[in-house]
Amino acid sequence: MADDKPDRVGHRLLIAAVAAALVGVGGVIGIAANSGSTKAKTVTVGTTAASATAAAVDPHVAAGAHDFIQFACSQCHGDRGRGGVSPDVPALTTVAKGMTPAVLRSIINHGLGESSNPTKPYMPVWGAVISKTQVDDLIAYLRAGLPAVPTAEPVAVPQNQGPAVEGGALYVRDGCINCHGPNGLGGVPNPQSPDKTIPPLSGQDFRKEFNTQAKIADVIRSGSVIGRAPIVSMPHWGGIIVDAQLKALIAYIETLK
């Protein structure tokens, strides 16, 4: 009997320890469950809100928002058309209220502004570049009040990676790629122009005509307003692109084939 006493004491201590451990585990499980429940609730609410926001965007309005970025409208009219880029370029936040879709379509297709003064921004002729569907979507976006649309944002411009890298991003962000093609290879139709296409920014002809950085800078600043739609015209970038960005663009163009 004397020999059994230590065993009984040890057995009781073991049971007590296990019970305490189970209580501790139960507490941890309870905390984790409560925490998980709270977390799950937060995620559910967030997901529901995000889904509701995404569902609220009409497909035509969303497409128009992305077109607004792709064709560099935001570079002149400001983020979501709120202006602030140049005193010569109007904000677009209320423009749809005072203009009919037909008037908006005419402006997009035929351009607008003081084409004879290269120091003033000029709305380019887009008729031969932008499709009817894209124009419809742009108008839908304007008439919806230019709402925020997820991922409809200009491409980020890298910093401290050299001017050519920065210029490559500006080439996309400022819409140069839409008319002069990827890598400046051209090939975008301009049927009513003398050579039937928008000129490339690469090749021997371009290098011969624009053989200095100054000449490239001048044509970017002044544009090339050569007629009305359907002849595409290059806008005046002089009042929009600052000198540092202009130098970066030229650095990129000089890397092309």
C-alpha positions as CSV (number, residue, x, y, z in Angstrom):
1,M,0.0,0.0,0.0
2,A,2.9,2.3,0.9
3,D,4.4,1.7,-2.5
4,D,1.1,2.6,-4.3
5,K,0.8,6.1,-2.7
6,P,3.4,7.8,-4.8
7,D,1.8,6.3,-7.9
8,R,-1.6,7.6,-6.9
9,V,-0.2,11.1,-6.2
10,G,1.6,11.1,-9.5
11,H,-1.5,9.9,-11.3
12,R,-3.6,12.7,-9.7
13,L,-1.0,15.3,-10.7
14,L,-0.9,14.0,-14.2
15,I,-4.8,14.2,-14.5
16,A,-4.7,17.8,-13.1
17,A,-2.0,18.8,-15.6
18,V,-3.9,17.4,-18.5
19,A,-7.1,19.1,-17.4
20,A,-5.3,22.4,-17.1
21,A,-3.8,21.9,-20.5
22,L,-7.2,21.2,-22.0
23,V,-8.6,24.3,-20.4
24,G,-5.7,26.3,-21.9
25,V,-6.2,24.7,-25.3
26,G,-9.9,25.4,-25.1
27,G,-9.2,29.0,-24.3
28,V,-6.9,29.3,-27.2
29,I,-9.4,27.6,-29.5
30,G,-12.1,30.0,-28.2
31,I,-9.9,33.0,-28.9
32,A,-8.9,31.7,-32.3
33,A,-12.5,31.0,-33.1
34,N,-13.6,34.4,-32.0
35,S,-10.7,36.0,-33.9
36,G,-11.4,33.9,-37.0
37,S,-15.0,34.8,-36.8
38,T,-14.2,38.5,-36.6
39,K,-11.7,38.2,-39.4
40,A,-14.1,36.3,-41.6
41,K,-16.7,38.9,-41.0
42,T,-14.4,41.7,-42.0
43,V,-13.3,39.9,-45.2
44,T,-16.9,39.1,-46.1
45,V,-17.9,42.7,-45.7
46,G,-14.9,43.9,-47.7
47,T,-15.5,41.4,-50.5
48,T,-19.2,42.3,-50.6
49,A,-18.4,46.0,-50.9
50,A,-15.8,45.4,-53.6
51,S,-18.2,43.2,-55.5
52,A,-20.9,45.8,-55.3
53,T,-18.5,48.5,-56.5
54,A,-17.4,46.3,-59.5
55,A,-20.9,45.4,-60.3
56,A,-22.0,49.1,-60.3
57,V,-19.7,49.9,-63.2
58,D,-21.4,49.7,-66.6
59,P,-19.2,47.9,-69.1
60,H,-19.4,50.8,-71.6
61,V,-18.4,53.2,-68.9
62,A,-15.5,51.0,-67.8
63,A,-14.3,50.6,-71.3
64,G,-14.5,54.4,-71.7
65,A,-12.4,54.9,-68.6
66,H,-9.7,52.6,-70.0
67,D,-9.9,54.3,-73.4
68,F,-9.5,57.6,-71.6
69,I,-6.2,56.4,-70.2
70,Q,-5.0,54.6,-73.3
71,F,-5.4,57.6,-75.5
72,A,-3.8,59.9,-73.0
73,C,-6.9,62.1,-72.4
74,S,-5.8,62.3,-68.8
75,Q,-2.4,63.8,-69.7
76,C,-4.2,66.9,-70.9
77,H,-7.5,67.0,-69.2
78,G,-6.2,65.7,-65.8
79,D,-7.0,62.6,-63.7
80,R,-10.6,61.6,-64.5
81,G,-11.0,64.8,-66.5
82,R,-10.7,67.1,-63.5
83,G,-8.3,69.5,-65.3
84,G,-5.4,71.3,-63.6
85,V,-2.8,70.4,-66.3
86,S,-3.0,73.5,-68.4
87,P,-5.1,76.6,-68.3
88,D,-5.7,76.1,-72.0
89,V,-7.2,72.6,-71.5
90,P,-10.7,72.5,-69.9
91,A,-11.8,70.1,-67.3
92,L,-14.3,67.5,-68.5
93,T,-16.2,66.8,-65.3
94,T,-19.3,68.8,-66.4
95,V,-18.8,68.9,-70.2
96,A,-21.3,66.1,-71.0
97,K,-24.1,68.1,-69.3
98,G,-23.7,70.9,-71.8
99,M,-22.9,69.0,-75.0
100,T,-24.9,66.4,-76.9
101,P,-23.3,63.1,-77.8
102,A,-23.1,64.2,-81.4
103,V,-21.0,67.3,-80.5
104,L,-18.7,65.2,-78.2
105,R,-18.2,62.8,-81.1
106,S,-17.4,65.6,-83.5
107,I,-14.7,67.0,-81.1
108,I,-13.1,63.6,-80.5
109,N,-13.0,62.8,-84.2
110,H,-12.1,66.2,-85.6
111,G,-10.0,67.8,-82.9
112,L,-10.4,71.2,-81.3
113,G,-8.3,74.2,-80.3
114,E,-5.9,76.7,-81.7
115,S,-4.0,74.7,-84.2
116,S,-2.0,77.6,-85.6
117,N,-0.3,78.4,-82.3
118,P,2.1,75.6,-81.3
119,T,2.6,77.0,-77.8
120,K,-1.1,76.2,-77.0
121,P,-2.3,72.7,-76.5
122,Y,-4.4,71.3,-79.4
123,M,-6.9,68.5,-79.2
124,P,-5.7,66.1,-81.9
125,V,-7.8,64.5,-84.7
126,W,-8.6,61.0,-83.5
127,G,-11.1,60.0,-86.2
128,A,-8.7,57.6,-88.0
129,V,-7.3,56.0,-84.9
130,I,-10.1,55.6,-82.4
131,S,-13.0,53.2,-83.4
132,K,-16.7,54.2,-83.3
133,T,-17.1,51.7,-80.4
134,Q,-14.3,53.4,-78.4
135,V,-15.8,56.8,-79.1
136,D,-19.2,55.6,-77.9
137,D,-17.5,54.2,-74.7
138,L,-15.7,57.5,-74.1
139,I,-18.9,59.4,-74.4
140,A,-20.6,57.0,-72.0
141,Y,-17.8,57.6,-69.5
142,L,-18.1,61.3,-69.9
143,R,-21.9,61.2,-69.4
144,A,-21.5,59.0,-66.4
145,G,-19.4,61.8,-64.7
146,L,-16.0,60.1,-65.2
147,P,-16.2,57.8,-62.2
148,A,-13.3,55.9,-60.7
149,V,-12.8,52.6,-62.4
150,P,-10.4,50.0,-60.9
151,T,-7.1,49.6,-62.8
152,A,-8.0,52.4,-65.2
153,E,-4.8,54.3,-64.3
154,P,-1.9,55.6,-66.4
155,V,1.3,53.5,-66.6
156,A,3.8,54.2,-63.8
157,V,6.8,56.1,-64.9
158,P,10.0,54.7,-63.4
159,Q,12.4,57.0,-61.6
160,N,16.2,56.9,-61.2
161,Q,16.5,54.2,-63.8
162,G,17.9,56.4,-66.6
163,P,16.1,58.7,-69.1
164,A,15.5,56.0,-71.8
165,V,13.6,53.8,-69.3
166,E,11.5,56.8,-68.2
167,G,11.0,57.8,-71.8
168,G,9.7,54.3,-72.7
169,A,7.0,54.6,-70.0
170,L,6.1,58.1,-71.2
171,Y,5.8,56.8,-74.7
172,V,3.0,54.6,-73.5
173,R,1.5,57.0,-70.9
174,D,1.3,59.9,-73.3
175,G,-0.3,57.9,-76.0
176,C,2.6,58.0,-78.6
177,I,2.3,54.3,-79.0
178,N,-1.3,54.6,-80.3
179,C,-0.2,56.4,-83.5
180,H,3.5,55.6,-83.9
181,G,3.2,52.0,-82.9
182,P,5.0,49.7,-80.5
183,N,8.8,50.4,-80.5
184,G,8.1,53.3,-82.9
185,L,7.7,51.0,-85.8
186,G,4.7,52.9,-87.2
187,G,2.2,51.2,-89.5
188,V,-0.9,52.9,-88.1
189,P,-3.1,53.8,-91.1
190,N,-3.8,57.5,-92.0
191,P,-5.5,57.0,-95.4
192,Q,-5.8,60.7,-96.3
193,S,-2.2,61.7,-95.6
194,P,0.4,61.8,-98.3
195,D,2.1,58.5,-97.3
196,K,-1.1,56.8,-96.1
197,T,0.2,56.0,-92.7
198,I,1.4,57.8,-89.5
199,P,5.1,58.0,-89.8
200,P,7.3,55.7,-87.7
201,L,9.9,57.0,-85.2
202,S,12.5,54.6,-86.4
203,G,14.3,53.8,-89.7
204,Q,16.5,55.7,-92.0
205,D,13.9,58.2,-93.2
206,F,13.2,59.3,-89.7
207,R,16.9,59.5,-88.7
208,K,17.7,61.5,-91.8
209,E,14.9,64.1,-91.2
210,F,15.3,64.3,-87.5
211,N,19.0,64.0,-87.1
212,T,19.3,66.1,-84.0
213,Q,17.7,66.1,-80.6
214,A,16.6,69.7,-81.1
215,K,14.6,68.7,-84.2
216,I,12.9,65.9,-82.4
217,A,12.1,68.2,-79.5
218,D,10.6,70.9,-81.8
219,V,8.2,68.5,-83.5
220,I,7.0,67.1,-80.2
221,R,6.4,70.6,-78.8
222,S,4.7,72.0,-82.0
223,G,2.9,68.9,-83.2
224,S,2.0,68.5,-86.8
225,V,-1.5,69.7,-87.5
226,I,-1.8,69.0,-91.2
227,G,-5.5,68.9,-91.8
228,R,-8.9,68.0,-90.6
229,A,-10.3,64.5,-90.1
230,P,-9.8,61.9,-91.4
231,I,-6.2,63.1,-91.5
232,V,-4.7,62.3,-88.1
233,S,-2.8,65.2,-86.5
234,M,-0.2,65.2,-83.8
235,P,-1.1,67.5,-80.9
236,H,0.9,70.3,-79.5
237,W,2.7,68.8,-76.5
238,G,4.7,72.0,-75.7
239,G,2.2,73.2,-73.2
240,I,1.8,69.8,-71.6
241,I,5.1,67.9,-71.5
242,V,7.8,69.4,-69.3
243,D,11.4,69.7,-70.5
244,A,12.7,66.8,-68.3
245,Q,10.0,64.4,-69.7
246,L,10.7,65.7,-73.3
247,K,14.4,64.8,-72.8
248,A,13.5,61.4,-71.5
249,L,11.2,60.7,-74.5
250,I,14.0,61.7,-76.9
251,A,16.4,59.4,-75.1
252,Y,13.9,56.5,-75.6
253,I,13.3,57.4,-79.3
254,E,17.1,57.4,-79.9
255,T,17.2,53.7,-78.7
256,L,14.8,52.6,-81.4
257,K,15.7,50.6,-84.5
